[in-house]
Amino acid sequence: MGPNFELDDAQQSIVRLADEVLSDSDGTPERLWKALGQSGLLGLAVPERWGGAGLGAMAVGVLLTEIGRRAARVPAWSTLSLGVLPVARVGSPAQQRELLSGVLEGRVLTAALGAPLPVTDGWRITGSCGPVPDADAAYRVLVPVRVRGGGPTVVLIDPAAPGVTLLRTPTSAGTDEFTVRLEGAAAEPLGDAEVDLRRFAVAGACALGDGALAGALRMTAEHVRDRQQFARPLATFQAVAQQIANVYVAARTMHVAALAASWSAEMGQDADLWTAAYWLSSTALPALRTCHHLHGGLGLAADYPLHRHTALVRDLVRHLGGTEYCLHQLGAHGVHRLD
């Protein structure tokens, strides 16, 4: 049975609560992150026995979309998609208790998004991994590793432990991102089952990007509705109407694709993931450029809020590997129709 693209009652409740929490116009990133924890939204995918709601990737995707609408600079993608979902899926009861109970109070988790590192004797790791978003604030970093004769395995690294060095790397949005150097660093295997970190990472990135594009569309639609030229609203000019319509089509398609990606992640599938990733990487940035164009001079101002949305999507596309890589992955996993 395929995914249902209509939000159920629980998901609509997530949207309403997230809108209420994130509408604090004076909220700093730290204040918003604390409010998300106090509201219970950070516990959506935390198992019920550890104080969460026991939901999965679909619920996380809905929340990330709302965060993306405002391009809020909070470590939600790293904590929820890269941390909570894989730990809740395969972590041992002791690991879940240690790692996930603190998320409800704002604890940050994250993961390395690069190629797996080799494991040496005694679960000691040497090498560089990255990019790792929010590594400086993280309680633990999930790192994919290669074990001879085995499948994909993930280990837990304490970023403050001996043998771990964090090197800050630049981002378009100015967010905290690092390369992590490991020199014989102690690692703890995450559970005893295989888990694909990339599946949750891609689904979460698409959900966040979906929201960022939708937020930019709303901002642009309000601008062309209210801004007047020759005593007429910009929206009444045919060329403007056609361009904003194209952005609307791109945003609505991205929304459907992102929902399908979250569903695929929950079901352990891949094809819809790369459909959404390809759409985000190939279509979202051109649509955002149109939004900047329709804002005129405002669209060029670096401190105008629209730039936060574009910078966020640019970083997400980089994390996904870019258009050509996503297209290659889509071909490798087989094209899947959205309908």
C-alpha positions as CSV (number, residue, x, y, z in Angstrom):
1,M,0.0,0.0,0.0
2,G,1.4,3.4,-1.0
3,P,1.6,6.5,1.0
4,N,-1.3,8.8,1.7
5,F,-0.4,12.4,1.0
6,E,-3.2,13.8,3.3
7,L,-2.0,14.6,6.8
8,D,-3.8,12.6,9.5
9,D,-5.1,14.2,12.7
10,A,-1.9,13.6,14.6
11,Q,0.2,15.2,11.8
12,Q,-2.1,18.2,11.6
13,S,-1.7,18.6,15.3
14,I,2.0,18.7,14.9
15,V,1.7,21.4,12.3
16,R,-0.5,23.5,14.5
17,L,1.7,23.1,17.6
18,A,4.9,23.8,15.6
19,D,3.4,26.9,14.1
20,E,2.5,28.1,17.5
21,V,6.0,27.5,18.9
22,L,7.9,28.8,15.9
23,S,5.8,32.0,15.5
24,D,7.8,33.6,18.3
25,S,9.2,36.4,16.2
26,D,11.6,37.4,19.0
27,G,12.9,33.9,19.5
28,T,16.6,33.3,19.3
29,P,17.7,29.9,18.0
30,E,18.4,28.8,21.6
31,R,15.0,30.0,22.7
32,L,13.2,28.3,19.9
33,W,15.1,25.0,20.5
34,K,14.2,25.1,24.2
35,A,10.5,25.8,23.3
36,L,10.5,22.9,20.9
37,G,11.7,20.6,23.7
38,Q,9.2,22.0,26.2
39,S,6.3,21.5,23.7
40,G,7.2,17.8,23.3
41,L,7.9,18.2,19.6
42,L,11.5,17.0,19.9
43,G,10.1,13.7,21.4
44,L,7.9,12.8,18.4
45,A,10.1,9.8,17.4
46,V,11.4,9.0,20.9
47,P,9.8,5.7,22.1
48,E,7.0,6.1,24.6
49,R,8.9,4.2,27.3
50,W,11.5,7.0,27.3
51,G,8.9,9.8,27.4
52,G,8.3,10.4,23.7
53,A,5.3,10.0,21.4
54,G,6.7,6.8,19.7
55,L,6.1,8.1,16.1
56,G,8.5,7.8,13.2
57,A,10.0,9.4,10.1
58,M,6.6,10.8,8.9
59,A,6.0,12.8,12.0
60,V,9.6,14.0,12.0
61,G,9.2,15.1,8.4
62,V,6.1,17.1,9.2
63,L,7.9,18.9,11.9
64,L,11.0,19.6,9.8
65,T,8.8,21.0,7.1
66,E,7.4,23.5,9.5
67,I,10.9,24.4,10.8
68,G,12.0,24.9,7.2
69,R,9.1,27.3,6.4
70,R,10.8,29.7,8.7
71,A,14.4,28.7,8.0
72,A,14.8,28.5,11.8
73,R,18.4,27.9,12.7
74,V,17.9,25.1,15.2
75,P,19.6,21.6,15.2
76,A,16.5,19.8,14.3
77,W,17.6,17.9,11.2
78,S,20.8,16.7,12.9
79,T,19.2,15.7,16.1
80,L,16.0,14.1,14.8
81,S,16.9,12.7,11.4
82,L,20.5,11.9,12.0
83,G,20.3,11.0,15.7
84,V,16.9,10.1,17.1
85,L,15.5,8.0,14.2
86,P,18.4,5.6,13.8
87,V,18.9,5.3,17.6
88,A,15.2,4.6,18.0
89,R,15.4,2.0,15.2
90,V,18.4,-0.1,16.2
91,G,19.8,1.2,19.5
92,S,19.9,-1.1,22.5
93,P,17.5,-0.2,25.4
94,A,20.4,1.2,27.4
95,Q,21.5,3.4,24.5
96,Q,18.0,4.6,23.9
97,R,17.6,5.5,27.5
98,E,20.9,7.3,27.6
99,L,20.6,9.1,24.3
100,L,17.0,9.8,23.7
101,S,15.6,10.8,27.1
102,G,17.8,13.9,27.1
103,V,16.5,14.9,23.6
104,L,13.2,15.9,25.3
105,E,15.2,18.5,27.2
106,G,17.1,19.8,24.2
107,R,20.0,17.4,23.9
108,V,21.6,17.5,20.5
109,L,22.6,14.4,18.5
110,T,24.2,14.3,15.0
111,A,25.9,12.1,12.5
112,A,28.7,12.1,10.0
113,L,27.4,12.2,6.5
114,G,30.4,11.0,4.6
115,A,31.8,7.6,3.5
116,P,32.2,4.9,6.2
117,L,35.5,4.7,8.1
118,P,37.4,1.4,8.7
119,V,37.3,-0.1,12.2
120,T,40.5,-1.1,13.8
121,D,41.1,-3.4,16.8
122,G,38.9,-2.9,19.8
123,W,36.4,-0.5,18.2
124,R,39.0,2.2,17.8
125,I,38.5,4.6,14.9
126,T,41.1,6.6,13.0
127,G,40.3,8.8,10.1
128,S,38.3,11.9,9.2
129,C,34.6,12.1,8.7
130,G,32.2,14.8,7.7
131,P,30.4,16.9,7.2
132,V,29.0,16.7,10.7
133,P,26.4,19.4,11.4
134,D,26.2,20.7,15.0
135,A,29.1,18.5,16.2
136,D,30.2,21.1,18.7
137,A,26.9,21.0,20.5
138,A,26.3,17.3,20.2
139,Y,26.2,14.8,23.0
140,R,27.1,12.0,20.6
141,V,28.0,11.7,16.9
142,L,26.8,8.7,14.9
143,V,29.6,7.6,12.5
144,P,29.1,5.0,9.7
145,V,31.9,2.4,9.7
146,R,33.1,-0.6,7.7
147,V,33.5,-3.9,9.4
148,R,35.2,-6.6,7.4
149,G,32.7,-9.2,6.3
150,G,29.7,-7.2,7.5
151,G,27.2,-4.7,6.3
152,P,26.7,-1.1,7.2
153,T,27.4,-0.4,10.9
154,V,27.2,2.7,13.0
155,V,29.2,3.6,16.0
156,L,28.8,6.3,18.7
157,I,31.5,8.8,19.3
158,D,31.8,11.3,22.1
159,P,32.9,14.5,20.5
160,A,34.6,15.6,23.7
161,A,36.6,12.4,24.2
162,P,40.4,12.0,23.7
163,G,41.4,11.5,20.1
164,V,38.5,13.6,18.7
165,T,39.2,16.9,17.1
166,L,36.5,19.2,15.6
167,L,37.5,21.4,12.6
168,R,34.9,24.0,11.6
169,T,33.9,24.1,7.9
170,P,32.1,27.0,6.1
171,T,28.5,26.7,5.1
172,S,26.2,28.9,3.0
173,A,23.8,29.5,5.9
174,G,26.6,30.1,8.4
175,T,25.4,27.2,10.5
176,D,27.7,25.1,12.7
177,E,29.3,22.3,10.6
178,F,32.5,20.4,11.2
179,T,34.9,17.8,9.9
180,V,35.7,15.3,12.8
181,R,39.2,13.9,13.0
182,L,39.6,10.7,14.9
183,E,42.9,9.3,16.2
184,G,42.3,6.0,17.8
185,A,39.0,7.3,19.3
186,A,36.9,5.0,21.3
187,A,33.7,4.0,19.7
188,E,30.6,2.1,20.8
189,P,28.5,0.1,18.3
190,L,25.0,1.3,17.9
191,G,22.9,-1.8,18.8
192,D,23.6,-5.0,17.0
193,A,21.6,-4.5,13.7
194,E,22.4,-2.8,10.5
195,V,21.0,0.7,9.9
196,D,21.3,3.0,6.9
197,L,21.9,6.6,8.2
198,R,21.7,8.0,4.7
199,R,18.0,7.0,4.4
200,F,17.0,9.1,7.4
201,A,19.3,11.9,6.4
202,V,17.9,12.2,2.8
203,A,14.3,12.1,4.0
204,G,14.9,14.7,6.6
205,A,16.8,17.0,4.2
206,C,13.9,16.8,1.7
207,A,11.3,17.6,4.4
208,L,13.4,20.6,5.6
209,G,14.0,21.8,2.0
210,D,10.3,21.4,1.3
211,G,9.5,23.8,4.1
212,A,12.2,26.3,3.1
213,L,10.8,26.5,-0.5
214,A,7.2,26.8,0.7
215,G,8.2,29.6,3.1
216,A,10.0,31.4,0.3
217,L,6.9,31.0,-1.9
218,R,4.6,32.5,0.7
219,M,7.0,35.4,1.3
220,T,7.2,36.1,-2.4
221,A,3.4,35.8,-3.0
222,E,2.8,38.3,-0.2
223,H,5.4,40.7,-1.7
224,V,3.9,40.7,-5.3
225,R,0.4,41.0,-3.8
226,D,1.3,44.1,-1.8
227,R,4.0,45.8,-3.9
228,Q,2.6,48.2,-6.5
229,Q,4.1,49.4,-9.7
230,F,2.3,51.8,-12.1
231,A,-0.5,52.0,-9.5
232,R,-1.1,48.2,-9.8
233,P,-0.1,45.2,-7.6
234,L,2.8,43.3,-9.1
235,A,0.8,40.2,-9.0
236,T,-1.6,41.5,-11.7
237,F,1.2,41.6,-14.3
238,Q,1.1,38.6,-16.5
239,A,4.8,37.9,-16.5
240,V,4.9,38.0,-12.7
241,A,1.8,35.8,-12.4
242,Q,3.4,33.2,-14.7
243,Q,6.6,33.2,-12.7
244,I,5.0,32.8,-9.3
245,A,2.8,30.0,-10.8
246,N,5.9,28.1,-11.8
247,V,7.3,28.5,-8.3
248,Y,4.0,27.2,-6.9
249,V,4.1,24.1,-9.1
250,A,7.7,23.4,-8.0
251,A,6.8,23.8,-4.4
252,R,3.7,21.6,-4.5
253,T,5.6,18.9,-6.3
254,M,8.4,19.2,-3.7
255,H,5.9,18.8,-0.9
256,V,4.4,15.6,-2.4
257,A,7.9,14.2,-3.1
258,A,9.1,15.0,0.5
259,L,6.1,13.3,2.0
260,A,6.8,10.2,-0.1
261,A,10.4,10.3,1.0
262,S,9.5,10.4,4.7
263,W,7.1,7.4,4.1
264,S,9.9,5.5,2.3
265,A,12.3,6.1,5.2
266,E,9.7,4.8,7.6
267,M,9.1,1.7,5.4
268,G,12.8,1.1,4.8
269,Q,12.7,1.8,1.1
270,D,14.8,4.0,-1.2
271,A,13.3,4.9,-4.6
272,D,11.0,7.8,-3.4
273,L,14.0,9.1,-1.3
274,W,16.0,9.9,-4.4
275,T,13.0,11.2,-6.4
276,A,12.6,13.8,-3.7
277,A,16.3,14.5,-3.5
278,Y,16.6,14.9,-7.2
279,W,13.7,17.3,-7.3
280,L,15.1,19.4,-4.4
281,S,18.6,19.5,-6.0
282,S,17.4,20.3,-9.5
283,T,14.4,22.4,-9.1
284,A,14.3,24.1,-5.7
285,L,17.3,26.5,-6.2
286,P,16.0,27.7,-9.6
287,A,12.6,28.4,-8.0
288,L,14.3,30.3,-5.2
289,R,16.2,32.4,-7.7
290,T,12.8,33.3,-9.2
291,C,11.6,34.4,-5.8
292,H,14.7,36.6,-5.4
293,H,14.0,38.1,-8.9
294,L,10.4,38.9,-8.0
295,H,11.5,40.7,-4.9
296,G,13.5,43.1,-7.0
297,G,16.0,45.1,-4.9
298,L,14.9,43.4,-1.7
299,G,15.9,40.1,-3.1
300,L,19.5,41.2,-3.4
301,A,19.7,42.4,0.3
302,A,21.8,39.8,2.2
303,D,19.9,40.6,5.5
304,Y,16.5,40.0,3.9
305,P,14.9,36.8,5.3
306,L,14.5,35.2,1.9
307,H,18.3,34.7,1.9
308,R,18.0,32.3,4.9
309,H,15.8,30.0,2.9
310,T,18.1,30.0,-0.1
311,A,21.2,29.4,2.0
312,L,19.5,26.5,3.8
313,V,18.5,24.8,0.6
314,R,21.9,25.3,-0.9
315,D,23.5,23.5,2.1
316,L,21.0,20.7,2.0
317,V,21.6,20.2,-1.7
318,R,25.3,20.0,-1.0
319,H,24.6,17.4,1.7
320,L,22.6,15.4,-0.8
321,G,25.5,15.3,-3.2
322,G,24.1,17.6,-5.9
323,T,21.9,17.1,-8.9
324,E,24.1,14.6,-10.8
325,Y,24.7,12.4,-7.8
326,C,20.9,12.3,-6.9
327,L,20.1,11.4,-10.5
328,H,22.6,8.6,-10.4
329,Q,21.1,7.3,-7.1
330,L,17.6,7.6,-8.6
331,G,18.7,5.5,-11.6
332,A,20.4,3.0,-9.3
333,H,17.3,2.5,-7.2
334,G,14.8,2.6,-10.0
335,V,12.5,5.3,-11.0
336,H,9.3,5.4,-8.9
337,R,6.2,7.3,-9.9
338,L,4.8,9.7,-7.4
339,D,1.2,8.8,-8.2
